Amino acid sequence: MSLNPYDDDFTQRLSAPDGHRNIIGGLWDEMGALQRDYLVDHGLRPGDRLLDIGCGSLRAGVMLVPYLAPAHYYGIDYLSALIEEGYEREIRRLGLDSRLPRENLAEERAFAVPFEGVTFDVALAQSVFTHLPINHLRLCLARLRPRMREGGRFFCTFFMAPDLLQTGETMRHPPRSEVETFCWRDPFHVWRRDILFAMEGLGWELEDIEAWGHPRGQEMARFRAV
């Protein structure tokens, strides 16, 4: 079985014009700015160290790197090819490589956090767990917590299903914007109780889950390390 989480045409799609942007869903400028602005509105400061989980081709990175102090942005992703394309075609093109050392970016497929000796103030996972079953969130929370300072915050997006729906109505969820979601396959939706299960006993508290202007209907959960 292929380890590629996208599809078997990944290499071809990535090599197309703007392939590194389109393969992660497009909306490059819109989503990059939305992530930066939301994080700043919720307390991100230039001196914070931020870990972007599922950083992909650095759509958020190109907006966050200029805001953060040099070398304070870090990213991990399942596919090194996406990171490399984003770094070469976006970060270097914008002259941001002096603020983002290449060694601050790493391939990681099971949510282990590299970058030995670094403690993070903020972590972000935008449109990661919309593509994965809920136990992946539990693994991520378990591995991330020891690398976060106490009081550090993890911002994470989900497609949320209304808790009032009955069992027979929750297998599929009608589109929010253009997205129809499912409880058994990608794109996944979850319930608040799923998130509470995933974080149980791992040193996190859930501050809130809220709409944040995502054009495809994802909601933002805010976790605090305790």
C-alpha positions in Angstrom: 0.0 0.0 0.0 1.3 3.5 -0.8 2.4 5.7 2.0 1.1 8.7 0.1 -1.9 10.2 1.9 -3.1 12.1 -1.1 -3.3 9.8 -4.2 -1.2 7.9 -6.6 -0.9 10.9 -8.9 0.8 12.9 -6.2 4.2 13.4 -7.9 2.4 14.6 -11.1 0.1 16.9 -9.3 3.0 18.4 -7.2 5.0 19.1 -10.3 2.2 21.0 -12.0 2.2 24.8 -12.0 1.3 25.9 -8.5 0.9 22.2 -7.6 2.4 22.7 -4.2 -0.4 25.1 -3.5 -3.3 23.3 -5.1 -2.6 19.9 -3.7 -3.3 21.2 -0.2 -6.6 22.7 -1.2 -5.6 26.0 -2.7 -6.9 29.2 -1.0 -3.2 30.1 -0.5 -3.4 33.7 0.4 -6.8 33.5 2.1 -6.0 30.6 4.4 -2.5 31.7 5.2 -3.7 35.1 6.3 -6.7 33.6 8.2 -4.4 31.4 10.2 -2.0 34.2 11.1 -4.7 36.6 12.0 -6.6 34.1 14.2 -3.5 33.2 16.1 -2.5 36.8 16.6 -6.0 37.6 17.8 -5.7 34.8 20.3 -2.4 35.8 21.8 0.4 34.7 19.5 3.4 37.1 20.0 6.5 37.4 17.9 8.7 35.9 20.7 6.6 32.7 20.8 8.0 29.5 19.4 5.3 27.9 17.2 5.0 24.3 15.8 3.0 23.9 12.7 1.8 20.3 12.6 1.0 19.3 9.0 2.8 22.4 7.7 2.7 21.0 4.1 4.0 23.5 1.6 4.1 26.3 4.2 0.9 28.1 3.4 0.7 29.3 7.0 4.5 29.5 7.2 4.8 32.3 4.6 2.5 34.4 6.7 3.8 33.4 10.2 7.6 33.5 9.5 7.7 37.3 8.9 5.6 37.9 12.1 7.6 35.6 14.4 11.1 36.2 15.6 13.7 34.6 13.3 13.9 30.8 13.7 10.8 30.7 15.9 8.6 28.9 13.3 8.9 25.1 13.2 7.0 22.7 11.0 6.4 19.0 10.6 4.6 17.1 7.8 3.9 13.6 6.6 5.6 14.3 3.3 9.0 15.8 2.9 8.3 16.6 -0.8 5.6 19.1 0.2 8.0 20.8 2.7 10.7 21.0 0.1 8.5 22.5 -2.6 7.2 25.1 -0.2 10.6 26.0 1.1 12.1 26.4 -2.4 9.2 27.9 -4.2 7.8 30.1 -1.5 10.2 30.7 1.4 13.3 31.3 -0.7 11.4 33.2 -3.3 10.2 35.7 -0.7 13.7 35.9 0.9 12.4 34.4 4.1 15.1 31.6 4.3 17.2 33.9 6.6 14.3 33.8 9.1 13.4 30.1 8.7 16.3 27.7 8.8 15.7 24.6 6.7 16.5 22.5 9.8 13.3 23.9 11.5 11.3 21.7 9.1 11.1 17.9 9.3 9.2 15.0 7.9 7.3 13.1 10.6 4.6 10.5 10.2 3.5 9.7 13.7 3.4 13.1 15.5 6.7 12.7 17.2 8.2 16.1 17.8 11.8 16.6 16.7 13.9 19.7 17.3 15.6 18.5 20.4 15.7 21.0 23.3 12.9 23.3 21.9 9.8 24.0 24.1 6.9 25.4 22.2 4.5 28.1 23.2 1.9 27.6 20.5 1.1 24.7 18.2 -1.2 24.6 15.2 -2.8 21.8 13.2 -5.0 23.2 10.5 -6.9 20.7 8.3 -5.0 17.7 9.7 -7.6 15.8 11.8 -10.3 16.5 9.2 -8.4 13.7 7.2 -7.7 11.3 10.1 -9.6 9.1 12.5 -9.9 10.4 16.0 -7.3 8.2 17.6 -4.6 10.1 15.7 -5.6 13.2 17.7 -5.0 11.3 20.9 -1.6 10.2 19.7 -0.8 13.8 18.7 -1.9 15.3 22.0 0.1 12.7 23.9 3.3 13.4 22.0 2.9 17.1 21.9 2.2 17.8 25.6 5.8 17.1 26.9 7.1 19.6 24.4 4.7 22.5 25.3 5.2 24.9 28.1 2.6 25.0 30.8 -0.1 27.3 29.6 0.9 26.8 26.0 -1.9 26.6 23.5 -2.7 24.1 20.7 -5.1 25.3 17.9 -6.6 22.5 15.9 -9.4 22.4 13.3 -12.2 19.9 12.9 -15.4 19.4 11.0 -17.9 19.3 13.9 -21.1 17.3 13.8 -24.1 18.7 15.9 -24.4 16.7 19.1 -28.2 16.6 18.8 -28.2 14.4 15.7 -29.4 10.9 16.4 -27.3 7.9 15.5 -28.9 7.2 12.2 -28.3 10.7 11.0 -24.6 11.0 11.9 -22.9 8.7 9.4 -22.9 11.5 6.8 -23.1 15.2 7.4 -24.4 17.5 4.7 -22.0 19.9 3.1 -20.8 23.0 4.9 -19.8 25.1 2.0 -18.8 22.5 -0.6 -17.7 19.7 1.9 -19.7 16.7 2.8 -18.2 14.8 5.8 -18.4 11.3 7.2 -17.7 9.5 10.5 -15.9 6.6 8.8 -13.8 8.1 6.0 -12.0 11.2 4.8 -13.1 14.0 5.2 -14.0 13.1 8.8 -16.4 14.9 11.1 -16.3 14.5 14.9 -18.3 15.3 18.0 -17.3 17.3 21.0 -17.4 14.1 23.0 -14.8 12.6 20.6 -12.4 15.4 21.3 -12.9 15.1 25.1 -12.2 11.4 24.9 -9.0 12.0 22.9 -7.6 14.5 25.4 -8.5 12.6 28.6 -5.6 12.2 31.0 -3.1 13.8 28.7 -2.5 17.2 30.4 -4.8 19.4 28.3 -7.9 21.4 28.8 -10.4 22.3 26.1 -11.0 26.1 26.1 -13.5 26.3 23.3 -14.5 25.2 19.8 -15.7 27.9 17.6 -16.3 29.1 14.0 -13.4 31.1 12.8 -14.3 32.1 9.3 -12.9 29.0 7.6 -14.3 29.0 4.0 -15.0 25.3 4.1 -16.7 25.2 7.4 -14.0 23.8 9.7 -14.2 24.9 13.3 -11.3 25.8 15.6 -10.6 24.0 18.9 -8.4 25.7 21.5 -6.5 23.4 23.9 -4.3 24.7 26.8 -1.5 22.7 28.3 -2.0 22.2 32.1 
